[in-house]
């Protein structure tokens, strides 16, 4: 049963879109393959018309002897509890959070152009920052912000915000407390992650469900809404277009939603993740990589479970591998590899054939190694407790050659040829690896109406997903043309996409094919 809590603040209004495979075959590509009327499209910037302030991700080579051996360690500032989690690239720098479950920590930015000699370029402390399992960022005006979990006391906590406009001078600027917050029930009634989309931040909070927060002014955030599914301990809430995936923290339940109407989410599917050998496959946390929902199995061994969400109304098991000695934490995809913390070690899996996943390599680090984040040909292994002093995050080269492969668009929504798309929809892209957020811009993610008018909007990248949120609802009964050109969206090492993708959908009954050349 779903209940919608009545909370103070304005009514929720946000835009979203949905997921679809970019490789779904000729039937799904009919709008892009057919020549439509001759239309002059508004000019767009060049795909590569973007830049970063920092030097970007790793681009160097390593010897065979250097592989799978730590070459550097990352540490936070004074007072760090050495309780570490994922890292991401932002504006050409590595964004590195450091905070324990019970609060008190900060963020640091590093130059990692030489990953074995990281250079700290900015840092700040926040008394109430707590362990965060995603790093959701958003732009408001000319400022950029980062949302993290925060903790004040056993009955007070929620979400806090850093201003990260200048990586050399980040600053804590605001917070909002969640009603019902309770700690140390670490997975039941606390914020666990966040996803930023337009002026809305979605915050899964265990048994408290998913909160929607107005972040049009992150210095004064306001709770708009709360959606609770009885008995669902929500750990992650990934939004890719009009599809949301609400995954458990520690159990097997997964719910997918149609969120195209912000005032009335509709459940698409509600099920327990299962595998051929487990009717209920509990997992610690989940992620999205391309067309796959990825789960880090726990309790009865570790290893990844991959669910194909090409049809979000009927997800299918793509593949799984059980590691008897593992106890999954977090999982990330980089092309045909999966990287997963297994508690006692970190693992790299061959994902080139999802039906036959195999373990390729492992790394070891003292402590509870839950997180292995790939960036180019290195990985960042992090422990969230019991680590050796100064060694809670280690840098491991895992491949000899520099990464030269750009991200591939694996899913897009709305689907090519889809009709009756809600005008409030955003447009979602899901790639097969993390991207550099700056590379998602008007020139690399192009949107027009059928009369050739460019659709203005904002871009919200997080890890491997980018959502485009129009500044105003899309016009009714209108075809929308979308182009993701080659040479634009790039990975953290600067490698861009190599294949262009075009698709079209309509807010009415018919889709006008792409204009004739």
Helices and strands as residue ranges (DSSP letters): E 2-5, G 26-29, H 30-33, G 64-66, E 70-74, E 84-90, E 93-99, E 105-111, G 115-117, E 119-126, E 136-140, E 143-153, E 156-163, G 167-169, E 171-177, E 195-197, E 200-204, E 210-214, G 218-220, E 222-229, E 234-240, E 243-248, E 253-258, E 266-272, E 283-289, E 292-297, E 304-308, E 316-320, E 331-334, E 337-341, E 346-350, G 354-356, E 358-363, E 369-375, E 378-383, E 393-397, E 409-413, E 427-431, G 437-439, E 446-449, E 457-462, E 465-470, E 479-484, E 501-506
